[in-house]
Amino acid sequence: MTGMMAYSLLSRWSGALGVCAIIAIVRPAHADPRAVVELFTSQGCSSCPPADRILGELAKDPSIIALSMPIDYWDYLGWKDTLADARFSARQQAYSRVRGDREVWICSISKAIPISILRGENGGRELTYYNVVRNLVKVGDWNGTSGSWNVPLESVLHEGVDAAAVYVQDGSRERPGMMLGAAYATLH
């Protein structure tokens, strides 16, 4: 998928994505073309279910690594997001502060998690969240040359994790930047 095609496809859905998502398009130098989509979503946000469904559709495309990163700052609305991670809220906020170094990241992923929402704007609904990031680990820094990193299996495999994504991204944990390359693998 070219950057222009990805932009065109994603711009059609921009209304549904609203403040729920930040998109990073990737064009790795020596791999199949990939797009990485990070959806910052919340069970307490009534605008997010359409974006969650779109992410589920995008997750079916092998040229896209679609990641759901549930955030916690909507919890005050009456429902504490059962998948939320404050690190994802910080990541979303940090996209506005970009730096120039490169880091390598690995995400532990649960491909699909159905959740029955009991209260809040989505109370009474069952929503399915796709490619939910369950853990995000910085593996190391990439300097533009070949490299390898060892990651303990227990850092990746947790209950409910059935996939992983690895990506190289400009910036830092506090100031993430452009995606430079990515890979996705099913673990079971």
Secondary structure by P-SEA (a helix, b strand, c coil): ccaaaaaaaaaaacccccccbbbbbbbcccccbbbbbbbbccccccccaaaaaaaaaaaaccccbbbbbbbccccccccccccccaaaaaaaaaccccccbbbbbbbbcccbbbbbbcccccccbbbbbcccccccccccccccccbbbbbccccccccccccccccccccccccccccccccccccc
